[in-house]
Amino acid sequence: MADDSTEFDDDEEMEVPNEWLTTLSDMSMLLMTFFILLFSMSSLDTHKFTESINAVRNALGGESTATMSGPVSTKEMSTLIEQARLKQRILGEQHRVFDQFRSYVSDKGLQGVVAATLEAGKITITLPAGVLFAKDSVDLSASGKDQLKKLFDFLIKTPGERINIRGFTDDQPPGPGSRFRDNWEISSLRAVSVLRFMLSLGLSPNRLTATGLADLEPLYPNTTPEHRAKNQRVEFALERWIGE
């Protein structure tokens, strides 16, 4: 009898995109939360109910009932469900904004100039300091202002994002005769310069903050001139404004 099975060579296998795994994991987390709550409410076992609530609360980063007195109230359960829904909504919105930004970068020809990542609901947009500032300067260059104008055109359309502008340097201190005391001062002044320029273009001041982080959080080891140049950067950290 003929074998009905069909074999495929490894070379003929098609590579399947796996972007859907992120969405699937988020949906699974939310569904698990609801199933745990439904299961616990269907039983009168107080111990089992408390364990279920603790599992949901821990997943949301909250306090366990073991450190709290009294039974879990219906109001608290509703709060946990609402927190899970809000978290999923925020993550979904951030994925949408991130995809829009990647398309915007492609349309404006900013590949190789602007980089962006999405992690735990935070979008980080990175520009090399050399694109925005002349060497050892904290004043925006003309070309740097042009790049920020392009970024502004996107950010003005995302009113639900709070933006922390973060300045970074490498590990080399300012040279002899520099008017700057240290890298903390340089990174802070650069972040403030970018913030003030974005304000001048029309971004709302209650959306913006500025932070100088000197040589903290390097992207690469400060072992070569190329790595140091990449560590000198300005980041725009976008987080969803819950009020929106």
Buried (B, 14 or more C-beta within 10 A) or exposed (E): EEEEEEEEEEEEEEEEEEEEEEEEEBEEBBEBBEEBBEEBEEEEEEEEBBBBBBBBBEBBEBEEBEEEEEEBEEEBBEBBBEBBEEBBEBBBBBBEBBEEBEEBBEEBEBEEBBBBEBEEBBBBBBBBBBBBBEEEBBEBBEEBBEBBEBBBEBBBEBEBBBBBBBBBBBBEBBEEEEEBEEBBBBBBBBBBBBBBBBEEBEBEEEBBBBBBBBBEEBBEEBEEEEBBBBBBBBBBBBBBBEEE
